[in-house]
Amino acid sequence: MPGVAVSEVRVARWAVLAAVVFVAVAVDVWVLHRRPGRIGLNAAVAEIAGWVALALGFGLWVYLTTGRQAGLEFLAGYVIEKSLSLDNILLFLIVFQTFGVAAEYQHRVLYFGIVGALVMRAAFVFAGIALLQRFAFVGIFFGAILLIAGVRMLWPGAESPGAEERWAVRAVRRVFPVTDNAAGGLRFWMKRDGKWNATPLFLALIVVEVMDVVLAIDSVPAVLAVTRDPFIAYSSNVFAVLGLRAMYFALAALLPRFRFLHAGLAAILIFIGGKMVAGEHLVLSTGMSLGILAVILAVMMAASLLWPRRVARSS
């Protein structure tokens, strides 16, 4: 029966995605990073290249098995999510500096943060698509969220952790005793005076997980602006998130120098949000949307290189 055949194809697609992600994560965790330690720049760049190649290879598979439109939608979703993930990196850097997390221990927080992000993105994607299919006005609502997020990103201090993250830390401190002793190393908990205490590493993890939820509110509607296929929407999110840890170690010291990074990301959110709010009044092909995204990113990087951020000189 045709219906059964279509159902089997859909199940097969999800099975392929699960297998690829499982193998990639297994290699990353149990082969490349079996021992804790700081990831060097060369290793991080090599890993980024590997994750990007894997994502493009998966996108090519989608293109060959599902069609040109699906392939372009995957690529557009991946570019959007990868671009927005740059903001995650800046926030991770601030969080680690705030809690004094040593470089050799940061990968542990990032690993659990990425796992949490994959779970939450799945919930947001399926819930968002269900709402869009049931209520037409939800698309305008999602677009408004992106527009507001884009405008907020232009405000001073947009790169600082927000009230949600500070509230989460205060809540943890009220429920659990927290030690300021960094000797916990890779542990989230350590026993002190006969009582279990949360370590700064655990507080950093809590903030990262809360940030994942807050950022998903922006990023998931953004990918739903280019596709309503749950497989394409989620898989593009997955591959953008999986390489986030390597991107952090390679770009954490470099991104703050990009003076117009937040302006560029704000422009992306405003463009996508405006497209969703306009609905049928502004119909752009996936290829044209990709081109606009590429122009925004190119202008942001060129402007940052031509007019770099001024560094205060010590007297």
ZATOR-451832 format. One record per residue: z negated, y negated, x of N, C-alpha, C, CB in turn. Coordinates in steps of 0.02 Angstrom, whole numbers, padded with zeros to 5 digits, always signed. Glycine has a CB too. Layout:
N
ZYXZYXZYXZYX/...
***
This chain:
315
+00000+00060+00042+00000+00000+00000+00000-00062+00044-00061+00000-00048/+00038-00115+00024+00042-00175+00065-00026-00207+00076+00087-00225+00033/-00069-00208+00023-00135-00239+00030-00177-00204+00082-00171-00238-00036/-00174-00137+00083-00212-00099+00132-00186-00113+00202-00208-00024+00117/-00119-00118+00209-00090-00132+00275-00112-00199+00301-00014-00129+00271/-00112-00250+00258-00133-00317+00278-00206-00316+00299-00123-00367+00222/-00247-00280+00261-00319-00275+00277-00329-00241+00344-00356-00236+00222/-00290-00189+00358-00297-00154+00422-00277-00199+00480-00254-00091+00422/-00225-00240+00470-00204-00286+00523-00259-00336+00538-00139-00323+00503/-00291-00362+00485-00345-00410+00495-00404-00379+00532-00369-00438+00427/-00422-00319+00513-00476-00284+00547-00458-00272+00620-00492-00217+00512/-00395-00254+00633-00373-00242+00702-00378-00305+00744-00301-00215+00703/-00361-00363+00714-00365-00426+00751-00437-00440+00773-00338-00484+00709/-00484-00431+00726-00555-00443+00742-00580-00393+00794-00597-00439+00679/-00555-00331+00790-00575-00280+00838-00551-00298+00908-00547-00211+00818/-00490-00324+00913-00463-00345+00978-00504-00403+01006-00388-00365+00972/-00520-00451+00964-00561-00508+00985-00629-00484+01011-00570-00558+00928/-00662-00440+00972-00728-00415+00992-00724-00378+01058-00756-00368+00937/-00672-00337+01068-00665-00299+01130-00654-00345+01189-00607-00250+01124/-00611-00395+01181-00597-00442+01236-00660-00481+01255-00540-00491+01216/-00696-00505+01205-00757-00544+01218-00810-00500+01251-00785-00574+01152/-00818-00438+01227-00869-00393+01255-00854-00379+01329-00871-00327+01216/-00792-00363+01345-00774-00348+01414-00783-00410+01458-00702-00322+01419/-00761-00468+01433-00765-00530+01473-00838-00548+01487-00730-00587+01437/-00881-00544+01436-00952-00560+01445-00985-00509+01490-00988-00563+01376/-00968-00445+01483-00997-00393+01525-00980-00406+01599-00972-00324+01503/-00918-00423+01613-00897-00438+01682-00934-00499+01707-00821-00449+01686/-00941-00550+01665-00974-00612+01685-01048-00601+01701-00967-00665+01630/-01082-00563+01658-01155-00555+01665-01173-00501+01714-01186-00540+01598/-01140-00444+01710-01162-00386+01750-01123-00376+01815-01156-00325+01708/-01069-00414+01825-01031-00408+01887-01035-00472+01928-00958-00389+01872/-01014-00528+01897-01010-00591+01933-01078-00623+01944-00965-00638+01897/-01124-00613+01897-01188-00648+01902-01247-00600+01891-01192-00704+01850/-01246-00546+01928-01301-00497+01922-01365-00526+01950-01283-00432+01959/-01359-00566+02001-01419-00596+02032-01421-00670+02017-01420-00584+02108/-01480-00697+02001-01486-00769+01987-01472-00809+02050-01555-00785+01960/-01444-00867+02039-01429-00911+02095-01384-00967+02073-01398-00872+02152/-01380-01017+02115-01338-01074+02099-01265-01056+02108-01357-01134+02143/-01223-01076+02061-01152-01063+02064-01118-01119+02103-01121-01055+01993/-01084-01102+02156-01050-01152+02197-00989-01180+02163-01031-01123+02264/-00964-01236+02189-00907-01270+02159-00845-01225+02160-00892-01335+02195/-00830-01194+02216-00770-01152+02221-00773-01094+02172-00762-01126+02292/-00832-01062+02167-00839-01006+02121-00832-01030+02049-00907-00970+02131/-00861-01088+02034-00858-01115+01966-00786-01131+01946-00901-01177+01959/-00749-01162+01992-00678-01179+01979-00637-01115+01968-00649-01220+02037/-00650-01064+02009-00615-01001+02000-00630-00969+01932-00633-00952+02057/-00693-00974+01912-00712-00946+01847-00680-00985+01790-00788-00946+01839/-00678-01051+01796-00645-01092+01745-00572-01071+01737-00649-01167+01762/-00538-01062+01794-00468-01041+01793-00461-00973+01758-00439-01037+01864/-00509-00928+01772-00507-00863+01740-00517-00867+01665-00560-00818+01770/-00566-00907+01642-00578-00914+01570-00519-00947+01535-00642-00955+01558/-00490-00998+01566-00432-01031+01536-00373-00982+01531-00412-01093+01577/-00362-00944+01585-00307-00895+01585-00318-00843+01530-00301-00861+01654/-00381-00822+01522-00396-00773+01469-00383-00802+01400-00470-00751+01475/-00402-00865+01390-00391-00898+01325-00316-00905+01311-00425-00966+01323/-00278-00927+01361-00206-00935+01352-00172-00868+01341-00175-00971+01413/-00196-00816+01376-00169-00749+01365-00182-00725+01294-00199-00700+01415/-00243-00738+01269-00259-00719+01200-00216-00759+01151-00334-00729+01186/-00206-00823+01166-00163-00864+01123-00092-00838+01123-00165-00937+01146/-00067-00815+01180+00000-00786+01183+00004-00723+01141+00019-00770+01256/-00050-00682+01143-00052-00622+01101-00050-00641+01027-00116-00581+01116/-00087-00693+01008-00086-00717+00939-00016-00739+00920-00137-00775+00928/+00016-00775+00965+00085-00799+00953+00134-00741+00943+00108-00843+01012/+00128-00690+00984+00175-00634+00981+00163-00589+00921+00171-00594+01045/+00100-00583+00901+00084-00536+00847+00079-00569+00778+00019-00502+00862/+00066-00634+00777+00055-00667+00713+00107-00721+00698-00014-00698+00711/+00137-00750+00749+00189-00799+00736+00177-00865+00772+00195-00812+00663/+00228-00906+00773+00226-00970+00810+00172-01016+00783+00294-01004+00807/+00168-01022+00717+00120-01069+00688+00048-01049+00706+00128-01072+00613/+00033-00985+00701-00035-00962+00718-00049-00975+00792-00042-00887+00702/+00001-00964+00835-00008-00976+00906-00023-01049+00920+00052-00953+00944/+00014-01095+00887+00003-01166+00897-00065-01187+00870+00058-01206+00864/-00085-01158+00814-00150-01175+00785-00207-01152+00831-00158-01143+00716/-00199-01094+00861-00250-01070+00909-00254-01118+00968-00233-00999+00934/-00197-01138+00995-00196-01183+01053-00226-01250+01035-00124-01192+01079/-00209-01277+00976-00237-01341+00956-00312-01337+00947-00204-01365+00890/-00335-01283+00915-00407-01273+00906-00443-01267+00972-00421-01212+00864/-00413-01231+01019-00442-01222+01085-00447-01288+01123-00402-01171+01126/-00394-01328+01121-00394-01393+01155-00447-01439+01125-00324-01426+01150/-00453-01440+01059-00502-01482+01026-00573-01461+01046-00495-01478+00949/-00588-01396+01041-00655-01372+01057-00671-01380+01131-00662-01299+01036/-00621-01370+01174-00632-01377+01246-00646-01450+01262-00571-01352+01286/-00611-01496+01229-00621-01567+01242-00691-01588+01220-00568-01610+01205/-00711-01567+01160-00777-01585+01134-00833-01553+01174-00783-01566+01061/-00819-01497+01207-00871-01464+01246-00890-01505+01307-00847-01394+01268/-00848-01553+01327-00866-01596+01383-00930-01635+01368-00809-01644+01400/-00939-01653+01304-00999-01688+01285-01060-01642+01291-00993-01713+01213/-01050-01578+01276-01105-01530+01286-01129-01530+01357-01083-01459+01266/-01082-01532+01405-01100-01529+01475-01144-01588+01495-01037-01527+01519/-01126-01647+01472-01167-01706+01488-01237-01699+01459-01133-01770+01461/-01242-01673+01397-01308-01665+01366-01348-01611+01402-01300-01646+01292/-01315-01557+01424-01350-01505+01463-01379-01535+01526-01302-01447+01480/-01340-01577+01559-01362-01609+01621-01425-01650+01609-01306-01653+01651/-01425-01689+01555-01483-01731+01539-01544-01688+01523-01468-01777+01479/-01534-01633+01485-01588-01589+01467-01620-01557+01529-01564-01534+01420/-01579-01533+01575-01605-01500+01635-01642-01550+01679-01548-01466+01674/-01616-01611+01682-01651-01662+01721-01717-01681+01689-01606-01724+01729/-01718-01684+01622-01779-01703+01586-01835-01652+01596-01764-01710+01511/-01817-01588+01594-01868-01535+01599-01875-01508+01670-01850-01478+01552/-01839-01537+01717-01846-01516+01786-01827-01444+01799-01916-01527+01809/-01774-01421+01766-01751-01352+01774-01710-01347+01838-01710-01328+01713/-01731-01305+01885-01696-01297+01949-01626-01269+01938-01737-01252+01996/-01581-01287+01983-01511-01266+01976-01503-01190+01972-01470-01293+02034/-01545-01153+02010-01538-01080+02011-01561-01048+01946-01576-01051+02069/-01596-01085+01903-01620-01057+01840-01581-01082+01780-01693-01074+01831/-01537-01130+01790-01501-01160+01734-01454-01111+01700-01462-01220+01758/-01426-01064+01739-01378-01017+01710-01409-00975+01656-01349-00973+01764/-01475-00960+01661-01508-00919+01611-01512-00955+01544-01579-00900+01635/-01529-01019+01545-01531-01059+01484-01461-01064+01454-01560-01129+01498/-01412-01076+01496-01343-01083+01472-01318-01018+01441-01297-01103+01529/-01337-00961+01470-01314-00897+01443-01340-00887+01372-01338-00840+01488/-01406-00896+01362-01433-00887+01295-01408-00942+01247-01509-00887+01297/-01396-01001+01274-01368-01055+01233-01299-01038+01208-01367-01119+01271/-01258-01007+01251-01190-00988+01231-01192-00932+01179-01150-00965+01293/-01236-00883+01188-01243-00830+01138-01262-00859+01070-01296-00778+01161/-01311-00905+01070-01330-00937+01008-01273-00977+00978-01389-00983+01020/-01234-01010+01019-01177-01049+00995-01125-01005+00961-01145-01088+01052/-01112-00946+00989-01063-00900+00959-01085-00878+00890-01052-00839+01004/-01149-00864+00882-01175-00843+00817-01171-00900+00767-01248-00818+00824/-01193-00959+00788-01194-01016+00741-01124-01039+00724-01234-01073+00771/-01078-01037+00772-01009-01057+00757-00978-01011+00704-00966-01057+00821/-00994-00946+00709-00968-00899+00659-00992-00918+00589-00988-00826+00676/-01057-00933+00583-01085-00951+00518-01053-01016+00493-01161-00960+00523/-01044-01065+00537-01016-01129+00516-00942-01121+00496-01022-01180+00572/-00905-01081+00534-00833-01072+00519-00823-01040+00451-00800-01030+00574/-00857-00984+00439-00847-00949+00376-00873-00989+00317-00881-00881+00377/-00930-01023+00326-00957-01065+00272-00910-01124+00258-01027-01091+00290/-00884-01154+00312-00839-01211+00303-00775-01192+00267-00822-01241+00369/-00745-01135+00286-00683-01113+00254-00695-01095+00181-00653-01052+00291/-00752-01063+00167-00768-01046+00097-00775-01109+00055-00834-01005+00094/-00807-01160+00082-00814-01223+00045-00747-01258+00035-00862-01270+00082/-00705-01257+00087-00639-01289+00081-00596-01255+00029-00604-01288+00148/-00600-01189+00024-00560-01152-00024-00586-01161-00095-00560-01078-00006/-00650-01174-00102-00680-01180-00169-00680-01252-00195-00752-01154-00167/-00690-01300-00150-00695-01370-00170-00647-01411-00127-00768-01396-00163/-00598-01443-00158-00548-01481-00122-00577-01542-00087-00493-01502-00169/-00628-01572-00117-00656-01634-00089-00694-01622-00024-00701-01667-00140/-00710-01559-00008-00748-01544+00052-00710-01566+00115-00765-01469+00056/-00643-01562+00112-00602-01584+00168-00613-01658+00183-00528-01571+00154/-00618-01699+00131-00632-01770+00141-00702-01779+00169-00624-01808+00074/-00750-01739+00144-00818-01743+00169-00822-01726+00243-00864-01696+00129/-00788-01672+00263-00787-01653+00333-00754-01708+00376-00748-01587+00343/-00700-01737+00349-00667-01790+00385-00712-01850+00395-00604-01812+00349/-00752-01866+00344-00799-01921+00349-00852-01907+00402-00833-01935+00281/-00875-01844+00406-00923-01825+00458-00895-01839+00528-00943-01751+00452/-00832-01820+00537-00800-01830+00602-00791-01905+00618-00732-01794+00605/-00772-01943+00567-00764-02015+00577-00830-02048+00597-00737-02048+00513/-00884-02029+00562-00950-02057+00578-00972-02036+00648-01002-02034+00526/-00960-01971+00665-00978-01947+00732-00939-01984+00786-00966-01871+00737/-00875-01997+00772-00834-02032+00821-00858-02103+00832-00762-02033+00799/-00875-02138+00778-00900-02207+00783-00968-02208+00819-00906-02239+00714/-01012-02159+00802-01078-02156+00835-01071-02143+00910-01120-02100+00803/-01020-02106+00929-01011-02090+01000-00993-02152+01041-00957-02037+01008/-00968-02204+01007-00951-02266+01042-01012-02310+01054-00900-02304+01002/-01068-02295+01021-01128-02335+01030-01161-02322+01097-01178-02322+00973/-01195-02372+01125-01233-02361+01187-01287-02308+01177-01265-02427+01212/-01297-02265+01227-01348-02214+01222-01325-02152+01184-01408-02241+01189/-01260-02147+01169-01236-02089+01131-01244-02024+01169-01163-02099+01112/-01248-02029+01236-01252-01968+01277-01323-01942+01282-01225-01980+01345/-01373-01977+01254-01442-01955+01259-01459-01907+01204-01489-02016+01257/-01506-01859+01216-01528-01814+01163-01555-01854+01105-01580-01765+01189/-01540-01831+01044-01558-01868+00984-01626-01849+00957-01507-01858+00931/-01641-01875+00897-01706-01864+00865-01717-01790+00850-01712-01905+00802/-01663-01754+00834-01670-01683+00817-01698-01644+00876-01603-01654+00796/-01673-01658+00936-01696-01622+00996-01768-01640+01012-01650-01637+01055/-01785-01704+01007-01854-01725+01022-01903-01695+00971-01860-01802+01021/-01881-01691+00908-01924-01660+00857-01935-01587+00872-01892-01668+00787/-01883-01551+00895-01890-01480+00911-01940-01469+00967-01822-01450+00930/-01938-01512+01018-01986-01505+01074-02056-01517+01050-01968-01553+01131/-02066-01569+01009-02133-01583+00983-02159-01526+00941-02133-01648+00942/-02114-01495+00901-02135-01439+00859-02158-01380+00901-02078-01418+00812/-02121-01365+00955-02140-01310+00999-02207-01324+01032-02086-01298+01053/-02217-01385+01055-02280-01402+01088-02340-01397+01041-02276-01473+01117/-02329-01409+00976-02383-01403+00927-02401-01331+00913-02365-01439+00863/-02352-01287+00914-02363-01216+00897-02385-01176+00957-02299-01186+00867/-02354-01188+01015-02368-01149+01075-02395-01193+01131-02305-01112+01099/-02442-01167+01170-02462-01204+01230-02405-01202+01280-02527-01173+01261/-02394-01259+01312-02339-01265+01359-02367-01282+01427-02288-01319+01336/-02346-01244+01478-02368-01258+01546-02317-01302+01581-02378-01193+01584/-02341-01347+01620-02297-01389+01661-02282-01357+01728-02328-01458+01671/-02309-01297+01738-02299-01262+01801-02229-01232+01803-02353-01207+01810/-02189-01252+01851-02121-01228+01856-02117-01160+01891-02078-01278+01892/-02176-01131+01908-02176-01068+01945-02153-01009+01902-02244-01054+01972/-02140-01022+01838-02118-00967+01795-02050-00940+01814-02115-00991+01723/-02012-00978+01853-01947-00955+01876-01901-00943+01818-01955-00891+01916/-01875-00881+01813-01828-00865+01760-01862-00847+01694-01785-00808+01782/-01928-00849+01692-01964-00828+01632-01969-00886+01582-02033-00803+01650/-01965-00868+01517-01975-00917+01464-02049-00922+01446-01934-00898+01403/-02088-00870+01463-02159-00868+01448-02197-00845+01510-02174-00822+01388/-02257-00870+01519-02299-00846+01574-02373-00849+01552-02288-00889+01639/-02411-00802+01577-02481-00796+01558-02523-00840+01605-02505-00723+01561/-02567-00880+01573-02609-00925+01612-02677-00930+01578-02576-00996+01617/-02730-00915+01616-02798-00914+01589-02804-00867+01529-02820-00985+01570/-02769-00811+01532-02773-00762+01480-02732-00777+01418-02842-00753+01460/-02694-00832+01418-02653-00851+01360-02580-00859+01381-02680-00916+01329/-02536-00842+01334-02465-00850+01346-02445-00922+01336-02423-00804+01300/-02410-00949+01386-02386-01018+01383-02310-01020+01388-02417-01060+01440/-02280-01065+01349-02208-01076+01356-02195-01115+01419-02180-01113+01294/-02140-01101+01453-02123-01136+01515-02073-01192+01499-02093-01086+01567/-02063-01238+01545-02011-01290+01535-01942-01259+01522-02007-01337+01596/-01930-01199+01550-01866-01166+01539-01857-01150+01464-01862-01101+01581/-01912-01130+01431-01909-01115+01359-01896-01179+01319-01974-01081+01336/-01929-01234+01338-01917-01297+01304-01844-01319+01311-01963-01352+01331/-01816-01310+01371-01746-01327+01381-01701-01284+01337-01727-01318+01456/-01718-01219+01330-01679-01175+01287-01681-01198+01215-01704-01103+01293/-01740-01217+01191-01747-01241+01122-01702-01301+01109-01820-01258+01107/-01704-01348+01156-01663-01409+01149-01589-01391+01150-01678-01459+01205/-01568-01346+01194-01498-01326+01198-01476-01293+01132-01487-01277+01256/-01518-01251+01103-01500-01217+01040-01494-01268+00983-01552-01163+01022/-01540-01316+00981-01537-01368+00929-01473-01409+00938-01599-01413+00931/-01457-01425+01001-01396-01462+01015-01335-01424+00992-01391-01478+01089/-01336-01356+00999-01280-01316+00977-01268-01325+00902-01292-01242+00992/-01322-01327+00864-01316-01337+00791-01287-01406+00776-01385-01328+00756/-01315-01457+00808-01293-01526+00795-01220-01534+00814-01337-01576+00834/-01200-01508+00872-01131-01516+00895-01082-01474+00854-01126-01497+00968/-01106-01417+00827-01063-01376+00785-01044-01412+00721-01097-01310+00768/-01088-01457+00698-01074-01496+00637-01012-01539+00647-01134-01539+00618/-01000-01560+00710-00940-01599+00725-00881-01555+00743-00955-01648+00783/-00892-01505+00786-00836-01467+00813-00804-01420+00763-00859-01428+00873/-00844-01388+00719-00814-01341+00671-00769-01378+00621-00869-01303+00634/-00790-01433+00590-00743-01469+00547-00680-01491+00585-00776-01530+00517/-00687-01505+00649-00629-01527+00689-00577-01471+00693-00651-01548+00759/-00599-01410+00706-00550-01355+00711-00523-01336+00642-00582-01294+00744/-00563-01346+00590-00539-01331+00522-00487-01382+00499-00598-01331+00472/-00480-01437+00537-00427-01485+00521-00358-01459+00541-00441-01551+00556/-00356-01410+00586-00291-01384+00609-00277-01314+00583-00289-01383+00684/-00328-01278+00558-00316-01211+00531-00370-01194+00481-00314-01159+00588/-00351-01155+00430-00399-01129+00382-00405-01053+00389-00378-01148+00309/-00373-01026+00440-00378-00955+00455-00443-00942+00493-00315-00930+00496/-00490-00904+00464-00554-00894+00498-00547-00862+00566-00599-00851+00455/-00499-00817+00574-00490-00784+00639-00468-00835+00692-00438-00728+00634/-00419-00877+00676-00395-00927+00723-00450-00978+00738-00332-00962+00696/-00484-01000+00686-00537-01051+00695-00593-01024+00739-00565-01073+00627/-00615-00963+00726-00672-00937+00764-00652-00917+00834-00703-00879+00728/-00595-00884+00841-00574-00861+00908-00562-00920+00955-00511-00817+00903/-00534-00975+00930-00524-01034+00972-00591-01063+00993-00482-01087+00936/-00641-01061+00948-00709-01083+00965-00739-01037+01018-00753-01084+00903/-00730-00972+01009-00759-00923+01055-00735-00935+01127-00742-00852+01033/-00670-00941+01136-00644-00948+01204-00661-01016+01234-00568-00938+01203/-00669-01067+01192-00690-01132+01219-00763-01130+01242-00681-01186+01166/-00805-01093+01205-00876-01090+01221-00890-01044+01280-00916-01067+01160/-00852-00989+01285-00866-00939+01337-00862-00968+01408-00818-00881+01331/-00817-01014+01419-00809-01042+01486-00853-01103+01499-00739-01061+01498/-00899-01116+01451-00939-01177+01456-00987-01176+01516-00978-01188+01393/-01014-01117+01532-01062-01113+01586-01028-01129+01653-01093-01043+01589/-00969-01101+01665-00933-01116+01727-00914-01190+01730-00871-01072+01734/-00893-01218+01672-00875-01289+01670-00934-01333+01687-00848-01308+01601/-00994-01313+01665-01053-01353+01679-01064-01358+01755-01115-01323+01645/-01062-01301+01789-01077-01302+01861-01022-01336+01901-01086-01230+01886/-00962-01339+01874-00908-01372+01910-00904-01447+01895-00842-01340+01893/-00922-01466+01834-00909-01535+01813-00971-01577+01800-00869-01534+01752/-01031-01547+01803-01092-01584+01787-01099-01647+01830-01153-01540+01795/-01083-01642+01893-01090-01700+01938-01031-01748+01932-01098-01676+02010/-00975-01723+01905-00914-01764+01903-00907-01803+01838-00853-01720+01913/-00924-01772+01781-00912-01803+01716-00946-01871+01707-00935-01757+01662/-01008-01881+01732-01038-01947+01722-00997-02004+01753-01107-01948+01752/-00952-01987+01800-00911-02038+01831-00852-02059+01786-00884-02014+01898/-00837-02018+01735-00783-02035+01689-00809-02087+01640-00757-01971+01651/-00794-02149+01656-00821-02206+01619-00802-02204+01545-00798-02271+01650/-00743-02181+01530-00718-02184+01462-00718-02115+01428-00648-02214+01461/-00760-02070+01452-00762-02003+01423-00781-02006+01349-00812-01958+01461/-00835-02041+01333-00857-02043+01264-00807-02080+01220-00926-02076+01259/-00774-02130+01248-00723-02165+01209-00665-02118+01192-00696-02226+01248/-00645-02076+01241-00592-02028+01228-00611-01976+01176-00573-01994+01292/-00672-01948+01183-00695-01899+01134-00703-01931+01065-00761-01867+01156/-00726-01993+01063-00732-02029+00999-00663-02037+00967-00766-02098+01010/-00613-02053+01008-00545-02061+00982-00519-01996+00952-00497-02085+01037/-00535-01940+00985-00515-01874+00958-00547-01861+00890-00533-01818+01008/-00613-01873+00886-00648-01862+00823-00622-01908+00768-00723-01872+00832/-00610-01971+00785-00585-02019+00735-00515-02000+00712-00585-02090+00764/-00473-01978+00758-00405-01956+00740-00407-01896+00692-00364-01939+00803/-00446-01845+00711-00449-01785+00670-00482-01800+00602-00488-01729+00706/-00537-01840+00604-00570-01858+00542-00525-01898+00496-00633-01897+00557/-00489-01946+00525-00442-01986+00484-00388-01943+00454-00411-02040+00526/-00364-01894+00492-00313-01848+00467-00339-01807+00408-00290-01800+00523/-00402-01785+00412-00431-01747+00357-00443-01790+00295-00496-01714+00378/-00466-01850+00305-00479-01895+00249-00413-01915+00214-00516-01958+00272/-00361-01926+00255-00296-01946+00226-00264-01889+00187-00249-01968+00281/-00278-01827+00207-00253-01769+00170-00177-01768+00168-00279-01769+00100/-00149-01762+00109-00076-01756+00101-00040-01822+00115-00060-01733+00031/-00078-01877+00121-00046-01941+00135-00027-01948+00208-00092-01998+00115/-00054-01905+00251-00037-01906+00322-00028-01834+00346-00093-01942+00364/+00034-01811+00343+00050-01742+00362+00080-01743+00432+00098-01710+00310/+00046-01711+00479+00070-01705+00548+00076-01632+00565+00023-01742+00598/+00128-01614+00601+00135-01545+00623+00082-01529+00676+00205-01532+00650/+00070-01464+00685+00021-01444+00736+00043-01466+00805+00011-01368+00734/+00108-01461+00818+00135-01483+00883+00125-01557+00895+00208-01466+00888/+00135-01598+00843+00126-01670+00850+00052-01686+00861+00152-01706+00788/+00008-01651+00826-00064-01662+00836-00085-01644+00907-00105-01620+00785/-00057-01590+00933-00071-01571+01002-00048-01625+01051-00036-01505+01019/+00010-01654+01038+00036-01707+01080-00009-01768+01080+00105-01726+01059/-00035-01787+01021-00080-01844+01016-00145-01831+01053-00095-01860+00942/-00172-01770+01046-00233-01752+01083-00222-01756+01158-00255-01681+01063/-00164-01732+01181-00149-01734+01253-00144-01806+01277-00083-01697+01267/-00114-01850+01237-00108-01921+01257-00177-01953+01261-00063-01959+01206/-00221-01939+01213-00288-01968+01213-00326-01947+01276-00328-01946+01150/-00323-01882+01293-00358-01857+01352-00328-01887+01416-00355-01781+01355/-00261-01893+01418-00229-01921+01478-00248-01994+01487-00153-01914+01472/-00249-02032+01433-00267-02103+01437-00340-02110+01459-00256-02138+01369/-00384-02067+01431-00455-02070+01449-00465-02058+01523-00495-02019+01409/-00432-02006+01550-00440-01990+01621-00408-02044+01665-00408-01922+01636/-00349-02069+01646-00316-02121+01686-00358-02185+01687-00246-02135+01659/-00384-02204+01629-00425-02265+01626-00488-02258+01668-00442-02282+01553/-00518-02198+01667-00579-02187+01706-00565-02190+01780-00610-02120+01688/-00506-02168+01801-00488-02171+01872-00470-02242+01894-00430-02123+01886/-00436-02279+01849-00415-02346+01866-00474-02396+01864-00360-02369+01819/-00519-02386+01816-00577-02430+01809-00640-02388+01809-00572-02473+01743/-00660-02363+01868-00718-02318+01872-00782-02353+01854-00723-02288+01941/-00832-02313+01838-00898-02339+01822-00929-02371+01885-00944-02284+01794/-00957-02430+01877-00988-02464+01933-01054-02432+01949-00997-02538+01918/-01065-02419+02013-01128-02389+02036-01171-02444+02066-01116-02332+02087/-01232-02450+02040-01276-02504+02065-01295-02491+02138-01341-02508+02022/-01289-02542+02178-01307-02536+02249-01380-02550+02259-01264-02585+02292/-01410-02507+02300-01481-02518+02315-01488-02573+02366-01515-02453+02340/-01534-02618+02354-01543-02674+02400-01583-02653+02461-01577-02733+02364/
***
